[in-house]
């Protein structure tokens, strides 16, 4: 009980102290700061401005000119490059509204919104699992929080919506779960598996899902018009997938088979077929797991996690969408608690962004890993400290494998720039020029995330389709009573 009271009283003070130290380092030590600040938000904001002006948000112009405009205190874009905003028009609707504000005000408002989304993800996962907030904060803070906030990513909105859908389904509020899963469709390939599983297995969710689909369709047409929507479906989706095939920061099966010699079209087709297979497997596994553990939150949580294994397009920003499933399975399956805990550690840290998160990143990775090992495995603090130091060393190791200076690509980009083409044309040229170097460093950084997501998916499949003895047949008493596992040894 003494360690429990210490944990409850000390972690808010530790969190506040950590934020203060982080702020001080960012102010007085420039090398600790991340780079590429709000790069993705810049693209979304400019796509929203194009829509507001009646222009095509998917073409290189006027998207590129807006991105390259100086927006103090943020850096401008690269000459000859239009960073795509490959979202359906309904997902660009909020940015059309934000584009009415000056860029600094819109950026500040968006960041506040993202912070709220990360907080909501923590709170909703806590409600679904009763796991202590300190462990959940450590799980979401770095990948879903810090890394995505630096880029102004949209992914935290989808992650928060999936966690809310999980918490609602856990309490048999299927209509609310359906609307939350529909909101997650701002990242369609992440949310579609949850929507499909809810539609298949919970009849109460079908009408809300159908209504939400019609509402999104209406919003999409109202935002961009029919021609823009058809352009997105017919051209943008495929073009963006092709432009990313060679990106060393990809975690997709398409990227991996392309690395081993598959052609562009073949690699993309393999990724799409694999995604379809995992879509079905995730829905089937979710139904069996929910029935086995009497935990309906798994219906919304497991399919997105399974769909993140392979597929045609997976970036590190989408990986936190697997955390609700990981935490819920960890709480429900005591016999597989150790592998699920280790997968959470692997998925919580954005190892692939070692270049862009500043020199503070290894320290943050070590801190999050130490807290997670301490909380999830119930080890004593000295052992958690050793684990944190190991994560710190691994997070910094890829930097030492960076042996080639990435060449400047501006001359090539400017020469090939076509203002009438899709933005993916210049983005594909940029990826080929700068995102295919130092492969050993990125292969090392990719390893823990791939290991974590495969471990999670294999564990879920083993529990769903394997012998009943693999996991507990009844719900974990931890979920029912809200008690922390291994508390006695903590």
Secondary structure, DSSP 8 states (H G I E B T S, - for coil): -HHHHHHHHHHHHHHHHHHHHHHHHHHH-GGGS-SSTTHHHHHHHHHHHHHHTT--TTBHHHHHHHHHS-BTTB----TT--------HHHHHHHHHHTTS-HHHHHHHHHHHHHHHHHHHHHHHHHHH---HHHHHHHHIIIIIIIHHHHT-SHHHHHHHHHHHHHHHHTT-HHHHHHHHHHGGGGHHHHHHHHHHHHHH-THHHHHHHHHHHHHHHHHHHHHHHHHHHHIIIIIHHHHHHHTTT-TT--SHHHHHHHTT--HHHHHHHHHHHHHHHHHHHHHHHHHHHHHHT-THHHHHHHHHHHTSS-S---HHHHGGGHHHHHHHHHH-GGGHHHHHHHHHHHHS-GGGTTTS-TTHHHHHHHHHHHHHHHHH---HHHHHHHHHHHHHHHHHHHHT--S-----HHHHHHH--TTSBHHHHHHHHHHHHSSS-HHHHHHHHHHHHHHHHHHHHHHHHHHHS-GGGS-SS--HHHHH---TTGGG-
